[in-house]
Amino acid sequence: MTGRIALLVAAVGAGLSAPGNAAAIDHVTLFVAPATLSQPGWKLSAAVVGPTARAGRETFGISLTRKLGNGRGEEQHGFRAAPAGTVSFDGRSGRWRARFGTVVVLDMTLTASGPAREIGESQGCRGAFASVPVRLRGSFVLRTGTRFFGTIRRLVLAGSVTFNRGGPVDCSAPAFEICSPSSVLTAVHQGSAGPAATLLLSPDAGGWLTLSFADRGGTLPAGTTWYHVLRADRLGFDPLAGRPPSIAVDLPATLAVQGSGRFAATETSTGTRGECNRVTTTGIFTGTFRTLFAGWGARRVAFGRSELASFAQESA
């Protein structure tokens, strides 16, 4: 009898002292650190944000990224999905397992490779959050469907996992302490399943622009998207000639994104965002823009009169 009691006490004690009680852990996010690819300048990374009270499904993303123009721009190709859950973690170990048709097939174990540290905040939420470095081992396969990237395979990756140790989590938006003046022109080209291309232009920080394309359907698994993004920073000039009611855009041929267009205002509204006063002008944007992506080739978008466009300004 004494032996059986001793065994029971030992088992209970082991359960209580076991690190990372899985039932107490929530708000799990996996970050896969950038890993160098065989294509010069390109890196593979990933981020998976687990389900929360606000979002019932994961935000799943794998990215191929390279810097352009001495760090003054970036090209990115991102595979995105919203599965029910692909990451499990108990504070020290776990698993990352996902399959999206034949595009993404992965099964990797997660093992803590160092001590956890308190961070207090994660993904805009505040609580008893911690971050721990992890080693990923197993099988990772990403089939890009392009000749340039081909099929990317990895057996070992590095990264980190953030999680809430337990207790309340506050995901309410924090009050804006300062207001940074900004101006952004946004034009959206609609496809049959949502935005197919988006153009952003701004005079801020020396001028910047972003042109992105979304690939859905076809041979891609349902609910998944490939995003192709070209961003140019510190242009050295204002890409917007004029201000509402009329704005012209004429990008030089030396930029990675080329083209021209014109915004014509139709309606203006005012409001606030935190400490910022916001003026939003909606209107019509027409024009044609193009760029050249590694692997996915040349892309072109023509914005028409029936599509969404706006110019937003914020100031203190």
C-alpha positions, 0 to 999 in steps of 0.5 A: 500500500505504501508503495502505491501511495508513494507512486501516486504522490510522485505522479501527481507531483510530476504533473504539477511541476511539468513545465508549460501546462498546455491548458493554461497557454493561449494566444500562441504565435509562431515566427520562423526566422528568415532562412537564406535561399539558394536564389541570391538575396532571397529569404524564407520566413513564416508567421502563424498567429493562432486563433483568439477570441477575436479571430476564430481561425489562424492567420497562416503566412509563408513569405519569400522576401528580398531587399531592393536598391540597397534597402530602399525597397522590398519584393515579397511573395506571400502564401496566406491561408486561414486554417482552423489550427496548425500549431500546438505548443505547451511552453517547451515543445509542440508541433507545426503541421499543415497541408494545403493541397500540394502547395504547402505540406509540412510536419515539424516538431517545435523544441525550446532552444533557450529560456523564455523571456517575458514580453508583456505584449503580443500582436497588439494584446497585453497579458502574461506573454512570453517568448521562447526560441525554438528549433523546428525539425521535420519536413517543410515543403513549399511548391511555388509552381515557378521555375525560379523558386521551384520547390523549397524544402527544409528539414531544420528551421529556427524561430520563436513562439510567443504565448500567454502563460494564462490569465486575462488578455487585453486586446483593446486598442491602446490610446494614440499618444502622438499623431504623426502626419500622413498622406496616402492615396489608395487605389483598388482593382477588384477581381471576382473574389476580392481585391486583385491589385492594390496601389498605395502612394505617399509623399511621407518619409521621402516618398514611398509606394506599394503595388500588390497583386493577389492570386486566388483560385485556379490550381490553388487550394480553396481559401488560399492566396499568393500575394505578390508585393513590390515596395519602393521606399525613400523615392526622393520625390513626391509621387503625388502631383497636386492634392484633392480635388485632383492628383496626378501620378507619373512614375519614372521608368527607372523605378521598379514600378512604372505607370501613370494615373489620375485621381479625381475627388468626388466626396470628402469626409472628416473624422478622428483616429485617436489623437489624429484628425482625419480627412478622407477624400473618395473619388475616381482613379484611372491609370495603368501600372506594371512591374516585374516579379522574380518567378511570377513575371510581369504584372500589369493593372489598369484601374477603371472608373468603377473601382475604389480610390481614396486619399486620406490625410491625418494631422494633429 
